[in-house]
Amino acid sequence: MKNFLKEKMFKRTLLGMALVIVAIGGVFVYQANAAITNITVTAPNGGEVWSGHQDITWTEVGDVSTVDIVYTTNNWQTSTLITEGIAAGTRTFDWDTSSVANGSNYLIKVYRSDNVNVYDTSNAVFEVDNVKPTVESATAVPNPAKDEEVTVTVVFSETMDTTVPPVVTLTGLAGDDYTVTQSTYTGDTWVGTVTLTDGNEDATGNIKVTTAQDLAANVMSDNATAGTIDVDTLNPALNTIVWADADTSTAISGTDTLTVTFSEAMDTATLTTADPVALATELGLSAGIFGATGFTATWNTPTNTILTITLGTETTIVSGATLNPTDGVTDVIGNADATADPVAITDNVRPTVESATAVPNPAKNEAVTVTVVFSETMDTTVPPV
């Protein structure tokens, strides 16, 4: 960088100063018009953050001389010309700051074109910043979320003008976009909240951020995908129950298994798998009990959509008993079970005859009693033939 001031030669003459001959009492005298004798820079005068076109301004005493303007970024070790020969009385210059590098150590000097010793500088350094701010992160808590209040935090790439808040919205979800309401805005961090409604959906939305600007009034480019939020407002449901006749008794009994399948991943803590009595209550067992001896209940971790129950030996459940989980049973996000209709536990194994005996046996021409024992409790309203 050249030192413009050191290179410029100043001639200490009256050239450029108009001489006026005035007759006083018959004697002609020469009188020089008043040149600038004092300059005061008024902007930038320290602490500003400038971008784009900005007005360099100053005041001056006198009205003939022209002025030049230079800047430095190293406390006048070197300087660079901005413009020269500005007519006295103009007192302002439109400077395109995008023509120089971004930096935080700028100083301006305005001085008489014909006398470098008549000048003024910025009282302190100012900053040139022509870089648009960007979003470094946009996060939502909780995430995933259901129909509840969500806090959105946006972190920008630099300190922002907090008097000009960004517009933050959640897009891509059921219904209209959600507008996030500002809670705080300090430095480079914006925080806001929004309450989600039950859109009966399981979807991923985007966090959109627009219109924020930094201290130099650089406006960010719109960011439609600054972050994401997973929203689940779908209520889980009990889909199916499959009974397996583990002991081949043809009846629902101890050591048999019930495979209970839900529509989505469940919050396993909302079903007490270590206690058969509590589990039967939470699952809404309509009749009978889950026996305790040999009882187990395990999830298909990590999916947690299938609960396999091994019935204890004391189990008393007949075919047609149902399960209808309580509202306290929820999915992983906290949506309550919404099973529309109770789901039946169905015995789909044919009964068999365990024994068929006749008394007396052998018999003659006499009354004989036949006893048939089936493999399970039977529907006595439908007699065998």
ZAMARGU-4260 file (C-alpha; in steps of 0.2 Angstrom, whole numbers, plus 5000, padded with zeros to 4 digits):
<rodrens>
0) 5000/5000/5000 | 5007/5017/4995 | 5008/5031/5008 | 4999/5044/4998 | 5002/5058/5010
5) 5021/5056/5009 | 5021/5055/4990 | 5011/5071/4988 | 5021/5087/4986 | 5014/5102/4994
10) 5019/5119/4988 | 5018/5132/5002 | 5013/5147/4990 | 4998/5157/4988 | 4995/5148/4972
15) 4977/5144/4971 | 4972/5158/4983 | 4964/5172/4974 | 4972/5190/4976 | 4961/5204/4977
20) 4967/5222/4974 | 4958/5234/4986 | 4959/5253/4985 | 4960/5260/5002 | 4963/5279/5003
25) 4971/5279/4986 | 4983/5266/4991 | 4982/5249/4983 | 4985/5234/4994 | 4984/5215/4991
30) 4972/5205/5001 | 4971/5185/5000 | 4954/5177/5001 | 4952/5166/5017 | 4957/5148/5014
35) 4952/5133/5025 | 4961/5135/5041 | 4952/5121/5051 | 4944/5104/5046 | 4934/5093/5057
40) 4929/5075/5052 | 4911/5071/5058 | 4909/5054/5050 | 4916/5041/5051 | 4922/5046/5068
45) 4925/5029/5077 | 4915/5014/5081 | 4904/5013/5066 | 4902/4997/5056 | 4900/5002/5037
50) 4895/4993/5022 | 4890/4998/5004 | 4889/5017/5000 | 4892/5028/5015 | 4894/5047/5017
55) 4911/5054/5023 | 4907/5070/5031 | 4917/5085/5038 | 4916/5103/5043 | 4928/5117/5038
60) 4932/5135/5041 | 4936/5145/5026 | 4928/5142/5008 | 4941/5142/4995 | 4953/5127/4996
65) 4949/5109/4990 | 4951/5094/5001 | 4958/5076/4998 | 4953/5061/5008 | 4963/5045/5012
70) 4961/5030/5023 | 4973/5019/5033 | 4971/5002/5041 | 4988/5002/5050 | 4987/5018/5060
75) 4995/5029/5046 | 5010/5018/5043 | 5003/5019/5026 | 4988/5027/5018 | 4978/5025/5002
80) 4969/5039/4992 | 4950/5039/4992 | 4947/5055/4982 | 4955/5072/4979 | 4951/5089/4974
85) 4934/5090/4982 | 4928/5108/4981 | 4927/5117/4998 | 4910/5118/5005 | 4905/5101/4998
90) 4908/5094/5015 | 4902/5076/5010 | 4908/5062/4999 | 4899/5046/4994 | 4911/5032/4997
95) 4908/5014/4991 | 4915/5004/5005 | 4914/4988/4994 | 4929/4994/4984 | 4940/4991/5000
100) 4944/4975/5010 | 4933/4971/5025 | 4942/4976/5041 | 4940/4983/5058 | 4955/4996/5059
105) 4950/5009/5047 | 4953/5028/5050 | 4949/5042/5038 | 4959/5058/5035 | 4952/5074/5027
110) 4965/5087/5023 | 4968/5103/5012 | 4974/5099/4995 | 4987/5112/4996 | 4992/5110/5014
115) 4993/5093/5021 | 4996/5101/5039 | 4978/5106/5039 | 4968/5090/5042 | 4957/5080/5054
120) 4955/5061/5056 | 4943/5049/5063 | 4944/5050/5082 | 4945/5031/5083 | 4944/5016/5071
125) 4929/5010/5062 | 4924/4994/5053 | 4921/4990/5035 | 4910/4974/5033 | 4902/4970/5017
130) 4899/4951/5021 | 4881/4945/5023 | 4878/4936/5039 | 4873/4917/5038 | 4865/4905/5049
135) 4877/4894/5058 | 4864/4883/5066 | 4845/4882/5069 | 4839/4870/5082 | 4823/4865/5090
140) 4819/4858/5107 | 4811/4846/5110 | 4815/4837/5093 | 4806/4826/5089 | 4791/4836/5096
145) 4772/4833/5097 | 4758/4845/5100 | 4768/4856/5112 | 4778/4871/5114 | 4795/4871/5105
150) 4810/4882/5108 | 4819/4887/5092 | 4837/4894/5093 | 4846/4902/5079 | 4865/4906/5079
155) 4872/4918/5066 | 4889/4919/5059 | 4892/4936/5068 | 4885/4949/5080 | 4869/4955/5073
160) 4858/4971/5073 | 4846/4965/5086 | 4834/4979/5083 | 4830/4970/5066 | 4824/4953/5071
165) 4824/4939/5059 | 4808/4930/5053 | 4808/4912/5058 | 4795/4900/5052 | 4793/4881/5052
170) 4788/4875/5035 | 4783/4858/5027 | 4771/4853/5041 | 4752/4850/5041 | 4742/4866/5038
175) 4749/4883/5037 | 4767/4887/5041 | 4771/4891/5060 | 4778/4908/5064 | 4791/4907/5079
180) 4789/4922/5091 | 4805/4930/5097 | 4809/4927/5116 | 4827/4935/5116 | 4840/4941/5103
185) 4857/4945/5110 | 4874/4946/5100 | 4873/4932/5087 | 4859/4922/5095 | 4841/4923/5092
190) 4828/4912/5103 | 4810/4910/5100 | 4795/4899/5104 | 4780/4891/5095 | 4766/4880/5100
195) 4763/4865/5088 | 4745/4859/5086 | 4739/4841/5083 | 4740/4839/5064 | 4739/4820/5065
200) 4756/4818/5056 | 4773/4811/5057 | 4784/4822/5047 | 4800/4832/5046 | 4798/4851/5044
205) 4811/4864/5040 | 4817/4879/5050 | 4817/4894/5038 | 4826/4911/5043 | 4825/4927/5033
210) 4828/4946/5034 | 4841/4946/5048 | 4855/4959/5047 | 4871/4962/5055 | 4878/4978/5062
215) 4884/4984/5045 | 4866/4983/5039 | 4871/4968/5028 | 4855/4958/5026 | 4856/4939/5026
220) 4851/4929/5011 | 4835/4919/5014 | 4839/4901/5021 | 4824/4890/5019 | 4833/4875/5026
225) 4842/4882/5041 | 4837/4867/5052 | 4825/4853/5053 | 4812/4848/5066 | 4803/4830/5067
230) 4785/4832/5072 | 4775/4817/5078 | 4757/4820/5082 | 4750/4803/5077 | 4743/4793/5091
235) 4749/4775/5092 | 4737/4760/5092 | 4737/4742/5096 | 4737/4733/5079 | 4737/4714/5082
240) 4738/4701/5095 | 4744/4684/5091 | 4743/4669/5103 | 4755/4654/5102 | 4750/4638/5110
245) 4767/4634/5117 | 4761/4620/5128 | 4750/4612/5114 | 4735/4612/5126 | 4724/4620/5113
250) 4719/4633/5126 | 4726/4650/5131 | 4736/4645/5146 | 4752/4646/5156 | 4769/4646/5145
255) 4759/4651/5130 | 4764/4668/5122 | 4755/4683/5116 | 4763/4694/5103 | 4757/4712/5105
260) 4761/4723/5090 | 4759/4742/5090 | 4758/4754/5076 | 4774/4763/5080 | 4789/4764/5093
265) 4782/4764/5110 | 4788/4772/5126 | 4793/4756/5135 | 4792/4764/5152 | 4773/4766/5151
270) 4771/4747/5151 | 4776/4738/5167 | 4784/4723/5160 | 4790/4716/5176 | 4773/4715/5185
275) 4759/4704/5177 | 4745/4713/5187 | 4751/4730/5182 | 4754/4726/5164 | 4736/4718/5162
280) 4729/4734/5169 | 4739/4745/5158 | 4735/4734/5143 | 4716/4735/5147 | 4714/4716/5149
285) 4695/4713/5148 | 4694/4697/5157 | 4706/4685/5166 | 4724/4687/5173 | 4742/4685/5167
290) 4749/4672/5179 | 4764/4676/5189 | 4774/4660/5189 | 4785/4660/5173 | 4779/4677/5167
295) 4790/4688/5156 | 4787/4702/5145 | 4800/4709/5132 | 4801/4722/5119 | 4809/4720/5102
300) 4823/4732/5106 | 4828/4744/5099 | 4812/4746/5088 | 4800/4744/5102 | 4785/4740/5092
305) 4782/4722/5098 | 4779/4716/5115 | 4780/4697/5118 | 4772/4691/5134 | 4775/4674/5141
310) 4760/4669/5152 | 4762/4663/5169 | 4755/4646/5174 | 4741/4654/5184 | 4734/4663/5168
315) 4715/4663/5166 | 4711/4670/5149 | 4697/4663/5138 | 4697/4666/5119 | 4688/4683/5115
320) 4695/4692/5129 | 4702/4709/5123 | 4716/4721/5126 | 4713/4740/5125 | 4728/4750/5132
325) 4725/4765/5143 | 4729/4783/5139 | 4744/4781/5150 | 4752/4770/5137 | 4761/4782/5125
330) 4773/4782/5110 | 4791/4788/5112 | 4786/4806/5109 | 4772/4805/5122 | 4756/4803/5111
335) 4743/4793/5120 | 4737/4776/5114 | 4721/4778/5103 | 4716/4761/5099 | 4699/4763/5091
340) 4692/4746/5096 | 4698/4733/5108 | 4708/4719/5100 | 4703/4701/5104 | 4714/4687/5110
345) 4709/4673/5099 | 4711/4655/5102 | 4712/4648/5084 | 4718/4631/5088 | 4705/4617/5086
350) 4701/4607/5102 | 4705/4589/5102 | 4698/4574/5112 | 4710/4568/5125 | 4699/4553/5130
355) 4683/4545/5126 | 4677/4531/5138 | 4662/4520/5140 | 4656/4512/5156 | 4652/4498/5157
360) 4665/4492/5145 | 4662/4478/5140 | 4644/4480/5140 | 4628/4470/5135 | 4611/4476/5131
365) 4611/4489/5144 | 4613/4508/5147 | 4631/4514/5143 | 4638/4530/5149 | 4651/4538/5137
370) 4663/4551/5144 | 4672/4563/5132 | 4686/4574/5139 | 4692/4588/5127 | 4709/4597/5127
375) 4702/4613/5134 | 4686/4621/5141 | 4673/4620/5128 | 4658/4630/5123 | 4644/4620/5131
380) 4630/4628/5121 | 4637/4619/5106 | 4636/4600/5111 | 4647/4588/5101 | 4639/4574/5091
</rodrens>
